[in-house]
C-alpha cells in the first residue's frame, strides 16, 4: 500500500458525494490506496465560506440547471450507477446524519453506516431529517438506536464534526465532495480523474 494521503470530505446531503462514493472503490483498486472518509457538515461549511448550494445558485439560470442535470446523467451512464435517484425531499438537513457518522467512527461501524446512509438518501429517497424516519432506519439496519442517539448528542461527537468542518474550511474547501491528495485540493465528482492522476503521480 502507498503512503500517499487521500481524503474524501463528504456530507450525505450531496448527490455528487454519493456518486463519488460509488466510484472511489475502483480508484482504490487501480491505485492501491485507501481514501480516508472525513465527515463534514456542508451547511456549516457554506456558512463559513459564504457559499450556497447549486440548487440555490442556479435556480434562475435554466440553461445552467439543465447542464448540471446533464452532467449527472453522463456520470451515471459512464459508471453504470443505475440505482441513483434524486431524493424527493432534497435538500435534507444532515446535522443528525453527519453526527451519526462521527458516532459510527467511534463505534467501529463507520463503513457500514456510510454505505447504508448514502443508499437510503440517494437510492431509496428517505427523508432522513425526520427523527422518526431516521430512528426507524437505524433500527432496520440493525444499529443500536438508543446508543446512536446518545452519541449524536455527545459533546465530543458534536465537537469532532465541527472541527472537521472548520479544518476543511482552513484547507480551502467550500463544498462537497472535496478531495485532498496530500495537500492538493480537488472539488467535485468531475475531478476524480484528476484525483487519480495525482495519486499515481505522488505515490
C-alpha positions in Angstrom: 0.0 0.0 0.0 1.2 3.5 -0.8 1.8 6.1 2.0 0.0 8.8 0.0 -2.7 10.5 1.9 -6.1 10.7 0.1 -9.1 12.3 1.9 -12.7 12.4 0.8 -14.7 15.2 2.6 -18.3 14.3 2.4 -21.9 15.1 3.5 -24.8 12.7 2.9 -26.8 15.7 1.6 -24.7 16.0 -1.5 -25.7 13.8 -4.5 -22.3 14.3 -6.0 -20.7 12.9 -2.8 -22.9 9.8 -3.2 -21.8 9.5 -6.9 -18.2 9.9 -5.9 -18.5 7.3 -3.1 -19.7 4.7 -5.7 -16.7 5.3 -7.9 -14.0 5.6 -5.2 -13.5 1.8 -4.8 -12.5 1.5 -8.5 -9.8 4.1 -8.0 -8.6 2.4 -4.7 -8.3 -0.9 -6.6 -6.4 0.6 -9.5 -4.0 2.7 -7.4 -3.6 0.5 -4.3 -4.6 3.3 -2.0 -7.4 3.9 0.6 -9.4 7.0 0.7 -9.9 8.4 4.2 -13.6 9.4 4.6 -13.9 12.7 6.6 -17.5 13.6 7.6 -18.2 17.3 7.5 -21.3 19.5 7.8 -21.9 21.0 4.4 -24.3 23.6 5.8 -21.7 24.7 8.3 -19.1 24.9 5.5 -21.4 27.0 3.4 -21.8 29.4 6.4 -18.0 29.7 6.9 -17.4 30.4 3.2 -20.5 32.3 2.2 -21.2 29.6 -0.4 -24.6 28.3 -1.4 -25.8 25.1 -2.9 -26.1 24.7 -6.7 -29.9 24.3 -6.3 -29.9 27.9 -5.0 -27.3 29.5 -7.2 -28.8 28.0 -10.4 -32.4 28.5 -9.5 -32.9 31.3 -12.0 -30.5 30.1 -14.7 -32.4 27.4 -16.5 -29.6 26.5 -19.0 -27.1 26.0 -16.2 -29.5 24.0 -14.2 -30.2 21.7 -17.2 -26.5 21.3 -17.8 -25.8 20.3 -14.2 -28.5 17.7 -14.6 -27.0 16.5 -17.9 -23.6 16.2 -16.2 -25.1 13.9 -13.5 -26.8 11.8 -16.2 -23.5 11.4 -18.1 -21.6 10.4 -14.9 -24.4 7.8 -14.0 -24.2 6.4 -17.5 -20.4 6.2 -17.6 -20.2 4.4 -14.3 -23.4 2.3 -14.5 -24.9 3.9 -11.3 -28.5 2.9 -12.2 -29.6 2.8 -8.5 -29.3 6.6 -8.2 -32.5 8.5 -7.6 -32.8 12.2 -6.8 -34.1 12.5 -3.3 -37.7 13.9 -3.4 -37.1 15.6 -0.1 -34.0 17.5 -1.2 -32.5 19.5 0.4 -32.3 17.4 3.5 -30.9 18.7 6.8 -28.0 16.3 7.5 -26.9 17.5 11.0 -28.1 14.4 12.8 -26.8 12.1 10.0 -23.3 13.6 10.0 -23.1 13.5 13.8 -24.2 9.9 13.4 -21.2 9.3 11.0 -18.8 10.6 13.7 -20.6 8.4 16.2 -20.2 5.4 13.8 -16.5 6.0 13.6 -16.3 5.9 17.4 -18.4 2.7 17.5 -16.4 0.9 14.8 -19.3 0.7 12.3 -18.4 3.6 10.1 -18.0 1.9 6.7 -21.3 0.1 7.1 -23.1 3.3 8.3 -21.8 5.3 5.4 -22.8 2.7 2.8 -26.3 2.4 4.2 -27.0 6.1 4.7 -25.8 7.0 1.2 -28.1 4.3 -0.2 -31.1 5.4 2.0 -30.6 9.0 0.8 -29.8 8.6 -2.9 -31.3 5.2 -3.9 -34.4 4.9 -1.6 -35.1 8.7 -1.2 -35.8 8.6 2.5 -36.5 11.8 4.4 -33.6 11.3 6.9 -34.0 14.6 8.6 -37.3 13.4 10.1 -36.2 12.0 13.5 -38.8 9.2 13.4 -37.6 8.1 9.9 -34.0 8.1 11.0 -34.8 6.2 14.1 -36.7 3.5 12.2 -34.0 3.4 9.6 -31.2 2.9 12.2 -33.3 0.1 13.8 -34.0 -1.6 10.5 -30.3 -1.5 9.7 -29.5 -3.3 13.0 -27.9 -0.3 14.8 -28.4 0.3 18.5 -30.7 3.3 18.2 -30.5 4.4 21.8 -26.7 4.2 21.7 -26.6 6.2 18.5 -29.0 8.9 19.7 -26.9 9.3 22.9 -23.7 9.5 20.8 -25.3 12.1 18.4 -25.9 14.4 21.4 -22.5 13.8 22.9 -20.3 17.0 23.1 -17.2 15.1 21.8 -19.1 13.9 18.7 -20.5 17.4 18.0 -17.1 18.9 18.5 -15.4 16.4 16.1 -17.9 17.2 13.3 -17.4 21.0 13.9 -13.6 20.6 14.0 -13.7 18.6 10.7 -15.7 21.3 9.1 -13.5 24.1 10.3 -10.4 22.2 9.3 -11.9 21.7 5.8 -12.5 25.5 5.6 -9.0 26.3 6.6 -7.6 24.0 4.0 -9.6 25.7 1.2 -12.7 23.6 1.0 -16.0 25.3 0.1 -18.3 22.4 -0.7 -18.7 18.7 -1.1 -17.3 16.4 -2.3 -13.8 17.8 -1.7 -10.7 15.6 -2.1 -7.2 16.1 -0.8 -4.2 14.1 -2.3 -1.6 15.0 0.3 -2.0 18.8 0.2 -3.5 19.2 -3.2 -7.2 20.1 -3.2 -9.8 18.9 -5.8 -13.5 19.7 -5.8 -16.4 17.8 -7.3 -17.1 14.4 -8.7 -15.8 15.5 -12.1 -12.3 15.9 -10.7 -12.0 12.3 -9.8 -9.8 11.7 -12.9 -7.5 14.4 -11.7 -7.5 12.9 -8.2 -6.5 9.6 -9.6 -3.8 11.1 -11.8 -2.4 13.0 -8.8 -2.4 9.8 -6.7 -0.5 8.0 -9.5 2.0 10.9 -9.7 2.9 11.1 -6.0 2.6 7.6 -4.7 
